[in-house]
Amino acid sequence: MSMAYEEYMKQLVKPMRQELIQAGFQELTTEDEVVGHMKEVEGTTLVVVNSVCGCAAGLARPAATQAVLNSEKTPDHLVTVFAGQDREATAKMREYFDGFEPSSPSMALLKGNEVVHFIPREQIEGQNIEDIIGNLQAGFEKNCN
């Protein structure tokens, strides 16, 4: 790919990244960052696999941030990887989603390194935001302190 294309894409996705970062999510952009986080993690982690698609913008990112902000029980850690942008980090994170097909966007709640609640694109795209928030909150209620 050309350098101009790469720079254009970096600028295009900057606000998509910032939406989750400003809500307290840690962005993991390299394979090493994913491995480092997962090697040391204790407790629960919400992972948002971010994407440039409309359902990520209109549903997944807002649902994730609202669920975290408006829940009594929340994950200990909030992280995000960006599919299509940080390919190696996303691929490495998906290795921890044993038994789940790759999906962008998607959200996974993990206890340690084990997925305990997963929301694939099919449960995001075409849904209303309240149902997605409720789905996340149900996972938090069952699995978080």
C-alpha positions as CSV (number, residue, x, y, z in Angstrom):
1,M,0.0,0.0,0.0
2,S,1.1,3.5,-0.6
3,M,2.3,5.8,2.2
4,A,-0.4,8.3,1.2
5,Y,-3.1,5.6,1.7
6,E,-1.7,4.5,5.1
7,E,-1.6,8.1,6.3
8,Y,-5.1,8.8,5.1
9,M,-6.4,5.7,6.9
10,K,-4.6,6.7,10.1
11,Q,-6.3,10.1,10.0
12,L,-9.7,8.6,9.1
13,V,-9.8,6.2,12.0
14,K,-8.4,8.6,14.6
15,P,-11.8,9.7,16.0
16,M,-13.0,6.1,15.9
17,R,-10.0,5.2,18.2
18,Q,-10.5,8.2,20.4
19,E,-14.1,7.4,21.2
20,L,-13.1,4.3,23.1
21,I,-9.9,5.8,24.5
22,Q,-11.8,8.8,26.0
23,A,-14.2,6.3,27.6
24,G,-11.2,4.7,29.5
25,F,-10.3,1.9,27.1
26,Q,-6.6,1.0,26.6
27,E,-5.7,0.6,23.0
28,L,-3.5,-2.4,22.2
29,T,-1.9,-1.7,18.8
30,T,0.8,-4.4,18.6
31,E,1.0,-8.1,19.1
32,D,3.5,-7.5,22.0
33,E,1.0,-5.2,23.7
34,V,-1.7,-7.9,23.5
35,V,0.6,-10.6,24.8
36,G,1.8,-8.3,27.6
37,H,-1.7,-7.5,28.7
38,M,-3.0,-11.0,28.5
39,K,0.1,-12.5,30.3
40,E,-0.3,-10.2,33.3
41,V,-4.1,-9.7,33.4
42,E,-6.2,-10.6,36.5
43,G,-9.9,-10.3,36.9
44,T,-12.2,-9.4,34.0
45,T,-11.5,-7.6,30.8
46,L,-13.9,-6.2,28.2
47,V,-12.3,-6.3,24.8
48,V,-13.9,-4.3,22.0
49,V,-12.8,-5.3,18.5
50,N,-13.2,-1.9,16.8
51,S,-14.0,-1.4,13.2
52,V,-14.6,1.3,10.6
53,C,-18.1,0.0,9.7
54,G,-21.3,1.8,10.5
55,C,-22.5,-0.7,13.1
56,A,-19.3,-0.1,15.1
57,A,-19.8,3.7,14.9
58,G,-23.5,3.7,15.6
59,L,-23.9,0.7,17.8
60,A,-20.8,-1.1,19.2
61,R,-18.7,1.8,20.4
62,P,-21.6,3.7,22.0
63,A,-23.1,0.5,23.5
64,A,-19.7,-0.4,25.1
65,T,-19.1,3.0,26.5
66,Q,-22.7,3.4,27.8
67,A,-22.7,-0.1,29.4
68,V,-19.5,0.6,31.3
69,L,-20.7,4.1,32.4
70,N,-24.1,2.9,33.5
71,S,-23.5,-0.4,35.2
72,E,-23.0,-1.2,38.9
73,K,-20.7,-4.1,38.1
74,T,-18.0,-3.4,35.5
75,P,-14.9,-5.2,34.1
76,D,-11.6,-4.6,35.8
77,H,-9.9,-3.8,32.5
78,L,-11.2,-2.2,29.3
79,V,-9.1,-2.8,26.1
80,T,-9.6,-2.4,22.4
81,V,-8.0,-3.6,19.2
82,F,-8.8,-2.2,15.8
83,A,-9.6,-4.7,13.1
84,G,-8.2,-3.8,9.6
85,Q,-5.8,-1.3,11.1
86,D,-3.8,-3.0,13.8
87,R,-3.9,-6.4,12.1
88,E,-1.3,-8.2,14.2
89,A,-2.8,-7.0,17.5
90,T,-6.2,-8.0,16.4
91,A,-5.1,-11.5,15.2
92,K,-3.3,-12.1,18.5
93,M,-6.3,-11.0,20.6
94,R,-8.6,-13.3,18.5
95,E,-6.4,-16.2,19.5
96,Y,-7.8,-15.8,23.0
97,F,-11.4,-16.0,21.7
98,D,-11.2,-19.8,21.5
99,G,-14.3,-21.2,19.8
100,F,-15.6,-17.9,18.4
101,E,-15.3,-16.9,14.7
102,P,-13.5,-13.7,13.9
103,S,-16.0,-10.9,13.9
104,S,-15.7,-7.1,13.5
105,P,-17.0,-5.4,15.4
106,S,-17.3,-7.7,18.4
107,M,-17.0,-7.6,22.2
108,A,-15.6,-10.2,24.5
109,L,-15.7,-10.3,28.2
110,L,-12.9,-12.4,29.6
111,K,-12.1,-13.7,33.1
112,G,-8.3,-14.0,33.0
113,N,-7.8,-15.4,29.5
114,E,-11.1,-17.2,29.2
115,V,-14.1,-15.8,27.2
116,V,-17.2,-15.8,29.5
117,H,-19.4,-13.6,27.3
118,F,-19.1,-12.8,23.6
119,I,-21.1,-10.5,21.3
120,P,-20.4,-11.1,17.6
121,R,-21.3,-8.7,14.8
122,E,-24.5,-10.6,14.2
123,Q,-25.7,-9.5,17.6
124,I,-24.7,-5.9,17.0
125,E,-25.6,-5.1,13.4
126,G,-29.3,-4.4,13.0
127,Q,-30.0,-4.4,16.7
128,N,-31.1,-1.5,18.8
129,I,-28.5,0.0,21.1
130,E,-30.5,-0.6,24.2
131,D,-30.5,-4.4,23.5
132,I,-26.7,-4.4,23.0
133,I,-26.2,-2.4,26.2
134,G,-28.5,-4.9,28.0
135,N,-26.5,-7.8,26.6
136,L,-23.2,-6.3,27.9
137,Q,-24.7,-5.5,31.3
138,A,-26.0,-9.0,31.6
139,G,-22.5,-10.3,31.1
140,F,-21.1,-7.8,33.6
141,E,-23.7,-8.7,36.2
142,K,-22.9,-12.4,35.9
143,N,-19.1,-12.2,35.7
144,C,-17.9,-8.9,37.2
145,N,-17.5,-7.8,40.9
